[in-house]
Amino acid sequence: LFSPWCATSPNARKRRGLLRESEDRYRRLVELSPDTIAVHSEGKIVFINTVGARLLQAANPEQLIGKPIMDFLQPGYREIVKERIRQIREEGKEVPLIEEKFIRLDGTEVDVEVAAIPLTYDGKSAILAIARDVTRRKHAEEALRESEERYRSLVEGSIDGIAIVQGVETTFVNQALLRMFGCQSEDE
């Protein structure tokens, strides 16, 4: 008799084909992701995509397999990450996005945002982490802060009176303008 569960049956071949398509689709998704996608189990990297290898300055993902994840964390973040790992393992919780610093193979640091979820990988408890390099954003934020500080120093230190008026409302006046009109600031 012919069983529908037989490994050579048309249904079994169709299921294997669908499974292969699904695996291929997810493999492409992971490899084409602009973010680092990594899996670690028992404290070691068991999978990392090509973007993650580049982020950590490895020649290829295989160079990172088996390495302890704590080796890639800036020491100031290790306790936070240990607690997040505990939450994932013991409570089965996903952990939200936070900023961390990774240490690359050459010893330089990189700013990242990381979120993680529990996962089973090769039959073992594991953690899927997704990390995004935020170095450019951090540099832009710092440049903006510096620019704002220069602007503030320039305006506050000016001997000329300066006011910002939006519509009919005055939203800012510097000390020089207050002195011109013989006024004091609300801070004094």
Backbone as a printed PyTorch tensor [residue, N CA C, xyz], in Angstrom:
tensor([[[ 0.8220, -1.1960,  0.0000],
         [ 0.0000,  0.0000,  0.0000],
         [ 0.8680,  1.2620,  0.0000]],

        [[ 0.3370,  2.3000, -0.6110],
         [ 1.0620,  3.5670, -0.7080],
         [ 0.5770,  4.4960,  0.4060]],

        [[ 1.4750,  4.9250,  1.2810],
         [ 1.1190,  5.7970,  2.4030],
         [ 1.3710,  7.2520,  2.0180]],

        [[ 0.4530,  8.1580,  2.4240],
         [ 0.7000,  9.5750,  2.1440],
         [ 1.8830, 10.1100,  2.9440]],

        [[ 2.3280,  9.3890,  3.9490],
         [ 3.4510,  9.8430,  4.7760],
         [ 4.7690,  9.2420,  4.3060]],

        [[ 4.7180,  8.4680,  3.2850],
         [ 5.9200,  7.8500,  2.7420],
         [ 6.8770,  8.9440,  2.2680]],

        [[ 8.1550,  8.7750,  2.5360],
         [ 9.1520,  9.7960,  2.2130],
         [ 9.2350, 10.0870,  0.7250]],

        [[ 8.8030,  9.1600, -0.0860],
         [ 8.8910,  9.3930, -1.5300],
         [ 7.5540,  9.7750, -2.1370]],

        [[ 6.5540,  9.9420, -1.2960],
         [ 5.2400, 10.2960, -1.8210],
         [ 5.2650, 11.7120, -2.3840]],

        [[ 4.3450, 12.0070, -3.3000],
         [ 4.2740, 13.3720, -3.8450],
         [ 4.0450, 14.4170, -2.7540]],

        [[ 3.2330, 14.0950, -1.7490],
         [ 2.9780, 15.0560, -0.6600],
         [ 4.2450, 15.3330,  0.1390]],

        [[ 5.0240, 14.2840,  0.4150],
         [ 6.2720, 14.4510,  1.1680],
         [ 7.2510, 15.2950,  0.3660]],

        [[ 7.3530, 15.0280, -0.9330],
         [ 8.2540, 15.8260, -1.7740],
         [ 7.7990, 17.2850, -1.8110]],

        [[ 6.4950, 17.4820, -1.8720],
         [ 5.9640, 18.8480, -1.8910],
         [ 6.2890, 19.5620, -0.5730]],

        [[ 6.1040, 18.8620,  0.5590],
         [ 6.4120, 19.4650,  1.8680],
         [ 7.8970, 19.8200,  1.9640]],

        [[ 8.7650, 18.9060,  1.4990],
         [10.2000, 19.1840,  1.5260],
         [10.5310, 20.3850,  0.6390]],

        [[ 9.8890, 20.4580, -0.5000],
         [10.1120, 21.5940, -1.4020],
         [ 9.6710, 22.9060, -0.7740]],

        [[ 8.5100, 22.8900, -0.1190],
         [ 8.0190, 24.0950,  0.5490],
         [ 8.9330, 24.4930,  1.7060]],

        [[ 9.4080, 23.4960,  2.4410],
         [10.3250, 23.7630,  3.5470],
         [11.6280, 24.3650,  3.0190]],

        [[12.1430, 23.8090,  1.9330],
         [13.3690, 24.3270,  1.3250],
         [13.1660, 25.7750,  0.8650]],

        [[12.0110, 26.0520,  0.2420],
         [11.7100, 27.4240, -0.1930],
         [11.6630, 28.3740,  0.9930]],

        [[11.0160, 27.9610,  2.0650],
         [10.9130, 28.7910,  3.2620],
         [12.2950, 29.0630,  3.8590]],

        [[13.1050, 28.0150,  3.9710],
         [14.4590, 28.1800,  4.5030],
         [15.2730, 29.1120,  3.6220]],

        [[15.1570, 28.9450,  2.3180],
         [15.8910, 29.7920,  1.3880],
         [15.4490, 31.2450,  1.5080]],

        [[14.1490, 31.4740,  1.6320],
         [13.6070, 32.8230,  1.7690],
         [14.1500, 33.4890,  3.0340]],

        [[14.1390, 32.7790,  4.1590],
         [14.6420, 33.3500,  5.4100],
         [16.1500, 33.5300,  5.3850]],

        [[16.8660, 32.6340,  4.7500],
         [18.3130, 32.7770,  4.6220],
         [18.6390, 34.0520,  3.8440]],

        [[17.9420, 34.2840,  2.7350],
         [18.1650, 35.5070,  1.9410],
         [17.8010, 36.7500,  2.7460]],

        [[16.7000, 36.6890,  3.4790],
         [16.2680, 37.8110,  4.3150],
         [17.3520, 38.1740,  5.3330]],

        [[17.8960, 37.1700,  5.9950],
         [18.9380, 37.3900,  6.9960],
         [20.2040, 37.9350,  6.3470]],

        [[20.5990, 37.3710,  5.2280],
         [21.8290, 37.8100,  4.5850],
         [21.6990, 39.1900,  3.9390]],

        [[20.5060, 39.5510,  3.4970],
         [20.3140, 40.8650,  2.8710],
         [19.9630, 41.9580,  3.8720]],

        [[19.7630, 41.6020,  5.1150],
         [19.4190, 42.5840,  6.1310],
         [20.5490, 43.6020,  6.2850]],

        [[20.2030, 44.8790,  6.4170],
         [21.2460, 45.8790,  6.6550],
         [21.7280, 45.8640,  8.1020]],

        [[21.0750, 45.0770,  8.9460],
         [21.4270, 44.9860, 10.3590],
         [22.1510, 43.6800, 10.6520]],

        [[22.9010, 43.6910, 11.7330],
         [23.5470, 42.4810, 12.2100],
         [22.4890, 41.5570, 12.7790]],

        [[22.5060, 40.3150, 12.3710],
         [21.6330, 39.2940, 12.9300],
         [22.5540, 38.1900, 13.4270]],

        [[22.4690, 37.9280, 14.7290],
         [23.3550, 36.9350, 15.3280],
         [22.5590, 36.0500, 16.2780]],

        [[23.0260, 34.8250, 16.4310],
         [22.4450, 33.8920, 17.3860],
         [23.5710, 33.4440, 18.2950]],

        [[23.3050, 33.4900, 19.6140],
         [24.3020, 32.9460, 20.5260],
         [23.6240, 31.9730, 21.4720]],

        [[24.3840, 30.9290, 21.7820],
         [23.9070, 29.8670, 22.6520],
         [25.0440, 29.4930, 23.5940]],

        [[24.7000, 29.3010, 24.8510],
         [25.6960, 28.9530, 25.8670],
         [26.8570, 29.9410, 25.8570]],

        [[26.5170, 31.2190, 25.6200],
         [27.5130, 32.2830, 25.6910],
         [28.4020, 32.4490, 24.4720]],

        [[28.1600, 31.6550, 23.4310],
         [29.0260, 31.7190, 22.2460],
         [28.2010, 31.9790, 20.9880]],

        [[28.8270, 32.6500, 20.0340],
         [28.1790, 32.9220, 18.7530],
         [28.0600, 31.6080, 17.9860]],

        [[26.8310, 31.3010, 17.5620],
         [26.6190, 30.0970, 16.7510],
         [26.1960, 30.4550, 15.3290]],

        [[25.7840, 31.7000, 15.1260],
         [25.4350, 32.1940, 13.7870],
         [25.5760, 33.7000, 13.7990]],

        [[26.0800, 34.2370, 12.7000],
         [26.0980, 35.6870, 12.4940],
         [26.0870, 35.9290, 10.9910]],

        [[25.3310, 36.9310, 10.5610],
         [25.2700, 37.2030,  9.1210],
         [26.5070, 37.9850,  8.6730]],

        [[26.6040, 38.1850,  7.3760],
         [27.7590, 38.8650,  6.7890],
         [27.8870, 40.2970,  7.2870]],

        [[26.7540, 40.9820,  7.4540],
         [26.7840, 42.3600,  7.9620],
         [27.3900, 42.3840,  9.3610]],

        [[27.0350, 41.3980, 10.1840],
         [27.5980, 41.3130, 11.5290],
         [29.0940, 41.0620, 11.4970]],

        [[29.5280, 40.2130, 10.5830],
         [30.9660, 39.9610, 10.4570],
         [31.6920, 41.2580, 10.0870]],

        [[31.1260, 42.0140,  9.1430],
         [31.7330, 43.2980,  8.7560],
         [31.7450, 44.2770,  9.9230]],

        [[30.6310, 44.3280, 10.6710],
         [30.5460, 45.2420, 11.8150],
         [31.6670, 44.9630, 12.8090]],

        [[31.9400, 43.6960, 13.0440],
         [32.9750, 43.3140, 14.0040],
         [34.3500, 43.1860, 13.3530]],

        [[34.4260, 43.5170, 12.0720],
         [35.6560, 43.5270, 11.2740],
         [36.2720, 42.1410, 11.1270]],

        [[35.4170, 41.1420, 10.9720],
         [35.8830, 39.7930, 10.6740],
         [35.9030, 39.6160,  9.1580]],

        [[36.7630, 38.7640,  8.6880],
         [36.8550, 38.5000,  7.2570],
         [35.5970, 37.8090,  6.7500]],

        [[34.9760, 36.9940,  7.6090],
         [33.7570, 36.2770,  7.2410],
         [33.0620, 35.8160,  8.5180]],

        [[31.8010, 35.4330,  8.4270],
         [31.0690, 35.0050,  9.6270],
         [31.7220, 33.8220, 10.3510]],

        [[32.3070, 32.9010,  9.6050],
         [32.9110, 31.7140, 10.2130],
         [34.0080, 32.0730, 11.2100]],

        [[34.6620, 33.2050, 11.0050],
         [35.7320, 33.6510, 11.8990],
         [35.1970, 33.9540, 13.3050]],

        [[33.8980, 34.1980, 13.4220],
         [33.3030, 34.5670, 14.7110],
         [32.5930, 33.4160, 15.4090]],

        [[32.2840, 32.3640, 14.6860],
         [31.5490, 31.2330, 15.2560],
         [32.3710, 30.6110, 16.3900]],

        [[31.6910, 30.4020, 17.5140],
         [32.3420, 29.8000, 18.6800],
         [32.9930, 30.7940, 19.6170]],

        [[33.0510, 32.0460, 19.2270],
         [33.6630, 33.0680, 20.0910],
         [32.6630, 33.5050, 21.1640]],

        [[33.1560, 33.7770, 22.3820],
         [32.2700, 34.2530, 23.4570],
         [31.7030, 35.6310, 23.1340]],

        [[30.4030, 35.7950, 23.3510],
         [29.7910, 37.0890, 23.0330],
         [30.3220, 38.1990, 23.9260]],

        [[30.6790, 37.8730, 25.1560],
         [31.1720, 38.9000, 26.0770],
         [32.4800, 39.5190, 25.5840]],

        [[33.2260, 38.8020, 24.7410],
         [34.4590, 39.3570, 24.1730],
         [34.1780, 40.5560, 23.2820]],

        [[32.9470, 40.6770, 22.8120],
         [32.6020, 41.7630, 21.8820],
         [31.8470, 42.9010, 22.5570]],

        [[31.7450, 42.8590, 23.8790],
         [31.0470, 43.9190, 24.6050],
         [32.0410, 44.8050, 25.3380]],

        [[31.8450, 46.1000, 25.2190],
         [32.6420, 47.0400, 25.9890],
         [32.3610, 46.7260, 27.4610]],

        [[33.3970, 46.6630, 28.3220],
         [33.2040, 46.2330, 29.7060],
         [32.0780, 46.9460, 30.4680]],

        [[31.8550, 48.1990, 30.1970],
         [30.8030, 48.9390, 30.8900],
         [29.3880, 48.4370, 30.5980]],

        [[29.2190, 47.6020, 29.5820],
         [27.9020, 47.0990, 29.1930],
         [27.6890, 45.6360, 29.5720]],

        [[28.7060, 44.9790, 30.0780],
         [28.6080, 43.5340, 30.3260],
         [27.5530, 43.1740, 31.3690]],

        [[27.4550, 43.9190, 32.4460],
         [26.4460, 43.6010, 33.4740],
         [25.0310, 43.7970, 32.9470]],

        [[24.8340, 44.8520, 32.1760],
         [23.5150, 45.1020, 31.5730],
         [23.1420, 43.9480, 30.6520]],

        [[24.0760, 43.5090, 29.8400],
         [23.8140, 42.4210, 28.8950],
         [23.5750, 41.1070, 29.6390]],

        [[24.3320, 40.8580, 30.7030],
         [24.1020, 39.6450, 31.5070],
         [22.6730, 39.6240, 32.0510]],

        [[22.1870, 40.7610, 32.5120],
         [20.8140, 40.8390, 33.0310],
         [19.8060, 40.6200, 31.9090]],

        [[20.0620, 41.1720, 30.7500],
         [19.1560, 40.9730, 29.6150],
         [19.1280, 39.4980, 29.2020]],

        [[20.2820, 38.8460, 29.2120],
         [20.3430, 37.4190, 28.8920],
         [19.5540, 36.6210, 29.9260]],

        [[19.6940, 36.9860, 31.2000],
         [18.9370, 36.3090, 32.2510],
         [17.4340, 36.4420, 32.0120]],

        [[16.9820, 37.6480, 31.6680],
         [15.5550, 37.8660, 31.4040],
         [15.0680, 36.9890, 30.2550]],

        [[15.8640, 36.8870, 29.2240],
         [15.4750, 36.0740, 28.0690],
         [15.4100, 34.6100, 28.4610]],

        [[16.4390, 34.1280, 29.1310],
         [16.4980, 32.6980, 29.4800],
         [15.4710, 32.3020, 30.5330]],

        [[15.4240, 33.0500, 31.6200],
         [14.5790, 32.6520, 32.7520],
         [13.1200, 33.0550, 32.6000]],

        [[12.8800, 34.1870, 31.9670],
         [11.5170, 34.6920, 31.8580],
         [10.9430, 34.5350, 30.4580]],

        [[11.7860, 34.1290, 29.5210],
         [11.3250, 33.9610, 28.1470],
         [10.8950, 35.2640, 27.5060]],

        [[11.4310, 36.3760, 28.0070],
         [11.0290, 37.6960, 27.5260],
         [11.9460, 38.1750, 26.4170]],

        [[11.3610, 38.9080, 25.4960],
         [12.2030, 39.6330, 24.5530],
         [12.6770, 40.8740, 25.2860]],

        [[13.8290, 41.3630, 24.9310],
         [14.3410, 42.5720, 25.5690],
         [14.3460, 43.6990, 24.5490]],

        [[13.9430, 44.8890, 24.9830],
         [13.8080, 46.0010, 24.0380],
         [15.1560, 46.5430, 23.5700]],

        [[15.0630, 47.3730, 22.5740],
         [16.2190, 48.0350, 21.9810],
         [16.9260, 48.9100, 23.0060]],

        [[18.2310, 48.7290, 23.1520],
         [19.0490, 49.6310, 23.9670],
         [20.3440, 49.9010, 23.2320]],

        [[21.0140, 50.9760, 23.6360],
         [22.3200, 51.2790, 23.0660],
         [23.3900, 50.5430, 23.8500]],

        [[24.3550, 50.0180, 23.1150],
         [25.5090, 49.3420, 23.6930],
         [26.7250, 49.7390, 22.8830]],

        [[27.8760, 49.3110, 23.3490],
         [29.1080, 49.4690, 22.5720],
         [29.7080, 48.0830, 22.3800]],

        [[30.0010, 47.7600, 21.1220],
         [30.6880, 46.5170, 20.7980],
         [32.1740, 46.8260, 20.6200]],

        [[32.9820, 45.8150, 20.8430],
         [34.4150, 45.9120, 20.5880],
         [34.7110, 45.0450, 19.3700]],

        [[35.2990, 45.6540, 18.3740],
         [35.6320, 44.9350, 17.1400],
         [36.9040, 44.1010, 17.3430]],

        [[37.1700, 43.2500, 16.3870],
         [38.3650, 42.4000, 16.4700],
         [39.6530, 43.2110, 16.5820]],

        [[39.6680, 44.4190, 16.0020],
         [40.8780, 45.2460, 16.0730],
         [40.9300, 46.0910, 17.3530]],

        [[39.9280, 45.9240, 18.2430],
         [39.9210, 46.6400, 19.5160],
         [39.1790, 47.9600, 19.5050]],

        [[38.7520, 48.4450, 18.3350],
         [37.9950, 49.6940, 18.2870],
         [36.5540, 49.4370, 18.7360]],

        [[35.9040, 50.4920, 19.1860],
         [34.5220, 50.3860, 19.6480],
         [33.5700, 50.8850, 18.5800]],

        [[32.3560, 50.3510, 18.6030],
         [31.3130, 50.7770, 17.6850],
         [30.0130, 50.8850, 18.4790]],

        [[29.2970, 51.9930, 18.2750],
         [28.0060, 52.2040, 18.9240],
         [26.9260, 51.4280, 18.1830]],

        [[26.1090, 50.6840, 18.9340],
         [25.0460, 49.8910, 18.3380],
         [23.7790, 49.9980, 19.1800]],

        [[22.6600, 49.7050, 18.5440],
         [21.3960, 49.4810, 19.2430],
         [21.1050, 47.9990, 19.0870]],

        [[20.6870, 47.3610, 20.1880],
         [20.4950, 45.9100, 20.1690],
         [19.1540, 45.5520, 20.7960]],

        [[18.4400, 44.6400, 20.1400],
         [17.2310, 44.0180, 20.6980],
         [17.4500, 42.5170, 20.5760]],

        [[16.7940, 41.7410, 21.4680],
         [17.0100, 40.2940, 21.4290],
         [15.7580, 39.5530, 21.8760]],

        [[15.6440, 38.3150, 21.3750],
         [14.5120, 37.4500, 21.7140],
         [15.0090, 36.0280, 21.9610]],

        [[14.2230, 35.2600, 22.7180],
         [14.5930, 33.8470, 22.8990],
         [14.3460, 33.0750, 21.6060]],

        [[15.1080, 31.9940, 21.4360],
         [15.0530, 31.2200, 20.2060],
         [15.5590, 29.8120, 20.5000]],

        [[15.0940, 28.8570, 19.7230],
         [15.6860, 27.5200, 19.7510],
         [16.5090, 27.3900, 18.4850]],

        [[17.7730, 27.0070, 18.6450],
         [18.6880, 26.8970, 17.5020],
         [19.4060, 25.5620, 17.6220]],

        [[19.2920, 24.7570, 16.6040],
         [19.8720, 23.4040, 16.6080],
         [19.4410, 22.6240, 17.8500]],

        [[18.1840, 22.8040, 18.2390],
         [17.6240, 22.0690, 19.3610],
         [18.0330, 22.5870, 20.7310]],

        [[18.7660, 23.6910, 20.7830],
         [19.2220, 24.2460, 22.0590],
         [18.6130, 25.6230, 22.2790]],

        [[18.5070, 25.9940, 23.5430],
         [18.0730, 27.3340, 23.9080],
         [19.1150, 28.3340, 23.4170]],

        [[18.6450, 29.3750, 22.7850],
         [19.5590, 30.3650, 22.2190],
         [18.9060, 31.7460, 22.2720]],

        [[19.6570, 32.7280, 21.8330],
         [19.1630, 34.1070, 21.7950],
         [19.4600, 34.6730, 20.4110]],

        [[18.4280, 35.2390, 19.8030],
         [18.5650, 35.9340, 18.5260],
         [18.7080, 37.4120, 18.8420]],

        [[19.8090, 38.0060, 18.4230],
         [20.0560, 39.4260, 18.6520],
         [20.1520, 40.1420, 17.3120]],

        [[19.5380, 41.3070, 17.2750],
         [19.6160, 42.1480, 16.0880],
         [20.2560, 43.4570, 16.5290]],

        [[21.3350, 43.8280, 15.8520],
         [22.0850, 45.0260, 16.2160],
         [22.2100, 45.9440, 15.0080]],

        [[22.1090, 47.2210, 15.2720],
         [22.2410, 48.2380, 14.2210],
         [23.3740, 49.1910, 14.6010]],

        [[24.2700, 49.4200, 13.6640],
         [25.3690, 50.3690, 13.8630],
         [24.7720, 51.7810, 13.8880]],

        [[24.9580, 52.4880, 14.9990],
         [24.4200, 53.8420, 15.1290],
         [25.5420, 54.8780, 15.2530]],

        [[26.7230, 54.5130, 14.8110],
         [27.8780, 55.3980, 14.9210],
         [27.6310, 56.7270, 14.2090]],

        [[27.1340, 56.6820, 12.9880],
         [26.8870, 57.9330, 12.2400],
         [25.8760, 58.8080, 12.9610]],

        [[24.8070, 58.1880, 13.4500],
         [23.8000, 58.9650, 14.1780],
         [24.3990, 59.5980, 15.4300]],

        [[25.2190, 58.8490, 16.1650],
         [25.8410, 59.3820, 17.3840],
         [26.7620, 60.5520, 17.0430]],

        [[27.5170, 60.4290, 15.9430],
         [28.3830, 61.5360, 15.5210],
         [27.5570, 62.7530, 15.1290]],

        [[26.4520, 62.5410, 14.4260],
         [25.5800, 63.6540, 14.0260],
         [24.9660, 64.3200, 15.2540]],

        [[24.5450, 63.5310, 16.2380],
         [23.9780, 64.0980, 17.4730],
         [25.0140, 64.9390, 18.2030]],

        [[26.2450, 64.4350, 18.2630],
         [27.3180, 65.1770, 18.9280],
         [27.6320, 66.4660, 18.1780]],

        [[27.6750, 66.4120, 16.8560],
         [27.9280, 67.6130, 16.0570],
         [26.8080, 68.6380, 16.2690]],

        [[25.5750, 68.1720, 16.3560],
         [24.4530, 69.0680, 16.6030],
         [24.5650, 69.7210, 17.9820]],

        [[24.9170, 68.9220, 19.0010],
         [25.0990, 69.4820, 20.3510],
         [26.1860, 70.5500, 20.3520]],

        [[27.2980, 70.2510, 19.6910],
         [28.3920, 71.2210, 19.6330],
         [27.9660, 72.4880, 18.9030]],

        [[27.2200, 72.3290, 17.8220],
         [26.7370, 73.4850, 17.0630],
         [25.7900, 74.3300, 17.9120]],

        [[24.8830, 73.6700, 18.6160],
         [23.9510, 74.3930, 19.4830],
         [24.6890, 75.1340, 20.5880]],

        [[25.7260, 74.5160, 21.1450],
         [26.5080, 75.1640, 22.1990],
         [27.2540, 76.3840, 21.6530]],

        [[27.8320, 76.2610, 20.4580],
         [28.5040, 77.4110, 19.8390],
         [27.5000, 78.5420, 19.5930]],

        [[26.3260, 78.1900, 19.0790],
         [25.2790, 79.1800, 18.8110],
         [24.8630, 79.8650, 20.1130]],

        [[24.6400, 79.0610, 21.1500],
         [24.2230, 79.6090, 22.4380],
         [25.2980, 80.5580, 22.9880]],

        [[26.5630, 80.1370, 22.9080],
         [27.6570, 80.9780, 23.3940],
         [27.7470, 82.2820, 22.6030]],

        [[27.5900, 82.1800, 21.2940],
         [27.6470, 83.3610, 20.4320],
         [26.5310, 84.3400, 20.7700]],

        [[25.3180, 83.8350, 20.9030],
         [24.1600, 84.6950, 21.1680],
         [24.2340, 85.2900, 22.5710]],

        [[24.5450, 84.4610, 23.5440],
         [24.5920, 84.9510, 24.9260],
         [25.7670, 85.8940, 25.1550]],

        [[26.8710, 85.6700, 24.4570],
         [28.0520, 86.5000, 24.6510],
         [28.0880, 87.7480, 23.7870]],

        [[27.1360, 87.9050, 22.9150],
         [27.1240, 89.0500, 22.0010],
         [26.8540, 90.3520, 22.7540]],

        [[27.5270, 91.4160, 22.3210],
         [27.2410, 92.7360, 22.9030],
         [26.0280, 93.3700, 22.2230]],

        [[25.6080, 92.7810, 21.1130],
         [24.4220, 93.2520, 20.4010],
         [23.1940, 92.5890, 21.0010]],

        [[22.1140, 93.3350, 21.0110],
         [20.8480, 92.7780, 21.4820],
         [20.2630, 91.8400, 20.4430]],

        [[19.8450, 90.6680, 20.8880],
         [19.2860, 89.6790, 19.9700],
         [17.9730, 89.1830, 20.5480]],

        [[16.9630, 89.1060, 19.6780],
         [15.6610, 88.5800, 20.0850],
         [15.1710, 87.6280, 19.0010]],

        [[14.4270, 86.6360, 19.4270],
         [13.7620, 85.7370, 18.4850],
         [12.2720, 85.9670, 18.6670]],

        [[11.6400, 86.3230, 17.5530],
         [10.2150, 86.6110, 17.5700],
         [ 9.5300, 85.6520, 16.6050]],

        [[ 8.5190, 84.9430, 17.1140],
         [ 7.7390, 84.0380, 16.2740],
         [ 6.3100, 84.5710, 16.2590]],

        [[ 5.9130, 85.0600, 15.0800],
         [ 4.5970, 85.6900, 14.9740],
         [ 4.6000, 86.9780, 15.7760]],

        [[ 3.7500, 87.0470, 16.7830],
         [ 3.7000, 88.2350, 17.6420],
         [ 4.3150, 87.9620, 19.0040]],

        [[ 4.8780, 86.7630, 19.1820],
         [ 5.4260, 86.3820, 20.4810],
         [ 6.9510, 86.3850, 20.4530]],

        [[ 7.5330, 87.0480, 21.4510],
         [ 8.9820, 87.0240, 21.6130],
         [ 9.3150, 85.7720, 22.4100]],

        [[10.1320, 84.9050, 21.8140],
         [10.4380, 83.6290, 22.4780],
         [11.8160, 83.6250, 23.1300]],

        [[12.6790, 84.5860, 22.7570],
         [14.0080, 84.6300, 23.3490],
         [14.5720, 86.0310, 23.2340]],

        [[15.2680, 86.4680, 24.2810],
         [16.0690, 87.6880, 24.2320],
         [17.3690, 87.4030, 24.9800]],

        [[18.4690, 87.9530, 24.4750],
         [19.7340, 87.7420, 25.1770],
         [19.9400, 88.8280, 26.2360]],

        [[20.9740, 88.6310, 27.0370],
         [21.2610, 89.5640, 28.1360],
         [21.5460, 90.9740, 27.6280]],

        [[22.2180, 91.0930, 26.4810],
         [22.5490, 92.4200, 25.9400],
         [21.2760, 93.2100, 25.6440]],

        [[20.2660, 92.5680, 25.0830],
         [19.0090, 93.2590, 24.7840],
         [18.2920, 93.6560, 26.0710]],

        [[18.3220, 92.7980, 27.0550],
         [17.7190, 93.1380, 28.3480],
         [18.4030, 94.3620, 28.9510]],

        [[19.7450, 94.3990, 28.8990],
         [20.4810, 95.5510, 29.4400],
         [20.1320, 96.8300, 28.6810]],

        [[19.9550, 96.7200, 27.3460],
         [19.6090, 97.8980, 26.5410],
         [18.3140, 98.5310, 27.0130]],

        [[17.3720, 97.6800, 27.4430],
         [16.0730, 98.1840, 27.8810],
         [15.9890, 98.3220, 29.3900]],

        [[17.1120, 98.0980, 30.0900],
         [17.1460, 98.2450, 31.5280],
         [16.3370, 97.1690, 32.2580]],

        [[16.2240, 95.9960, 31.6810],
         [15.4580, 94.9120, 32.3000],
         [16.4030, 93.8630, 32.8730]],

        [[15.8180, 93.0190, 33.7210],
         [16.5640, 91.8630, 34.2410],
         [15.8970, 90.5980, 33.7240]],

        [[16.6890, 89.5480, 33.6290],
         [16.1020, 88.2830, 33.1850],
         [15.3190, 87.6700, 34.3340]],

        [[14.4430, 86.7530, 34.0150],
         [13.6460, 86.0780, 35.0320],
         [14.5220, 85.2380, 35.9550]],

        [[15.7260, 84.9010, 35.4940],
         [16.6490, 84.0990, 36.2950],
         [17.2740, 84.8960, 37.4160]],

        [[17.2860, 86.2080, 37.3050],
         [17.9630, 87.0590, 38.3120],
         [16.9860, 87.5360, 39.3480]]])
